[in-house]
Structures are given as structure tokens and as C-alpha cells.
Amino acid sequence: MKLRDLIKNYRDTHDLSQRQFANQCGLSNGYISILEKGINPKTGKPVTPTIPQLKKLADGMAMTLNELFEQVDDMPVSLDLGGIKNIVPFPETERKPRIGRIACGDPIIAEENIENYDEVLSSWRADFTLMCVGDSMAPKIENGDIVAIRAQPTVDNGEIAAVRIGDEATLKRVFLHSDYIELRPINPNYDSIIRRKNETEDIRIEGRAVGLCRNL
């Protein structure tokens, strides 16, 4: 869908005039008219709104900037923002709880388990974060890294997961065998944790690792 079609469809759906829609977005009526035509009358070329103008459009239509970009094909956007070149939309983020020591038997995101909050990418669809302690998952995950976790009770073999063992959570590659579960570190200096089926009462997969936050 073209940007002009998205604007026109939104106005039609919400029964808004160009002036009403312009007021809703905090833009001029004339500029909305230009956007719907798709041509800048001064240059005769396709109109190229700036990121701030697109942000106002997105806000006016009750969507995020990322959602606006997802709905428009070949977004005609100017990346010149007041002399600053190559500005692109910053990915949407969400605030997620960082889980510390886990009280045995409590849900992992229980209030008493939360020690902090982290901003992670919305596209990860994470539910909580964990701080990696130690180097058993190095070099992929280093000591002090924040790992975003999407809550789910199962993972595919070889995926990195947050696994509860008693009242602690660990990050390991999970391998489910016919008669045992293997929690395998990446660092070859560490041994796998092996539990037979009759020894897994205190083990539970809490979620799959979907993102990594690391300071440079």
C-alpha cells in the first residue's frame, strides 16, 4: 500500500476530512493534501516526508512508526533531518523484568523474583530477561550479558533456553533424548548437566533465548 492510500483509507474509515486528520496529526491541511496526491507541487517529484513528519502521521493514526513502515510499500522518506544524514527509525523497545534468584515453586516472573528491568527490542517478543553469570556459554554469551527470554515450556533440540533447576535459572543448550535431558554449555571447558527422566522433578524449561544485550 502507498502512503497516500493508507492516509486516504484511514480518513474514509474514520470519516475525517483532510483538515480534521491534519489537526489530529499536528500537521497542516495543505501538507496532508500533498501527501495524498503523492507529488510535491514545487518539484513535481514524489513527496518525501521526514521521520518527524512520519512520526506525527503514525501518532495520528494510533500506530507506531514501525507499524507505519510495515504497512507502506517503498516508503517515500527523507533521511535528511536538519542536516543530519542517514537517520533511520530506531527499533521499538519494551521494558521487561529481569529475573534474579527464583523462589522454588513460584512463577518465574513473580514479583519477588524481579530484580530490575531492561529495555529490549519489541520484535523479540520477549517476556523477561536474565543476566548471564559465568562463562559456560562463552563465547556466544559472555559473563554479564543480558539475555532476553520468550516464555515457553518447550524448545527444539539445540536451542538456548532458560532452564530452572530448583531455585536457580541457568542458560544452556537443551537436548531432549529418549531417556534423559542434557543441558549443554557452549564453552568446552564445562561439562553438560545430565538428568535421567526419573531425576527431572526439579527441572523446568522456562523459555527460549531470543535476544542478547551487550555493552561495547
C-alpha positions, -999 to 999 in steps of 0.1 A, spaced: 0 0 0 12 35 -8 14 61 19 -13 83 2 -36 53 1 -30 45 38 -39 81 47 -70 82 25 -82 48 38 -78 59 74 -97 91 68 -125 73 50 -127 46 77 -129 73 105 -150 97 85 -124 125 88 -118 155 64 -83 163 55 -84 193 79 -96 171 108 -70 145 101 -43 172 98 -53 186 132 -53 151 146 -17 146 134 -4 181 142 3 188 105 -11 214 81 -41 207 59 -20 216 29 7 191 37 -19 163 41 -33 172 7 2 170 -8 8 136 9 -24 122 -6 -15 135 -40 19 119 -36 36 147 -56 54 178 -43 40 207 -64 72 227 -61 94 200 -76 70 178 -95 86 148 -78 72 123 -52 69 139 -18 94 126 8 83 133 44 109 134 72 110 110 101 94 135 125 65 141 100 60 103 96 60 100 134 32 126 136 13 106 110 18 74 129 7 90 162 -24 105 144 -34 70 132 -27 54 166 2 33 154 39 31 160 64 43 135 75 7 128 39 -3 121 36 26 97 67 14 78 54 -22 78 21 -11 61 36 11 34 55 -3 4 85 17 -7 81 43 20 90 77 4 111 91 33 137 118 35 167 107 56 179 143 59 168 156 93 180 191 99 213 185 82 218 151 100 222 124 74 212 87 74 186 89 101 165 57 103 137 48 127 150 34 160 136 0 166 107 -1 190 116 -14 225 98 -27 255 106 -28 292 109 -63 306 116 -76 341 150 -90 348 147 -122 369 171 -128 398 171 -157 422 139 -177 418 119 -189 448 114 -226 444 79 -233 431 70 -197 423 62 -185 388 94 -172 373 80 -137 368 66 -135 403 72 -100 418 97 -113 444 119 -127 416 123 -94 398 155 -75 405 155 -49 377 140 -40 343 157 -39 308 147 -23 275 147 -49 247 135 -50 211 98 -54 207 104 -77 177 120 -103 200 86 -108 218 104 -114 250 87 -119 284 117 -114 307 155 -111 309 183 -129 327 218 -118 334 244 -144 324 268 -152 353 300 -171 344 315 -181 311 299 -215 305 281 -201 274 311 -182 261 320 -170 235 284 -167 223 271 -153 257 296 -137 280 296 -130 317 273 -100 324 254 -102 292 216 -96 294 197 -123 276 160 -118 265 138 -148 270 104 -157 254 84 -178 279 76 -212 265 76 -247 281 95 -265 253 123 -257 228 138 -275 199 169 -296 204 200 -274 204 182 -241 212 194 -220 241 169 -219 269 164 -206 304 161 -237 325 150 -237 361 169 -262 383 155 -260 417 156 -223 428 181 -212 401 178 -204 364 206 -213 340 212 -207 303 221 -238 283 216 -256 250 188 -281 256 189 -316 241 160 -339 248 169 -376 245 146 -406 248 156 -413 284 174 -381 296 177 -344 293 210 -327 285 218 -291 294 249 -284 273 272 -254 277 289 -238 247 323 -235 265 341 -268 260 357 -264 294 324 -271 311 305 -304 313 269 -310 303 243 -313 330 227 -347 325 194 -358 342 176 -391 337 138 -390 333 133 -400 369 156 -372 380 139 -342 364 114 -333 391 132 -300 398 139 -291 361 117 -270 340 122 -251 307 111 -215 313 117 -201 278 138 -197 247 166 -172 244 156 -147 217 180 -118 220 212 -106 235 221 -72 251 257 -64 255 277 -33 262 305 -25 238 
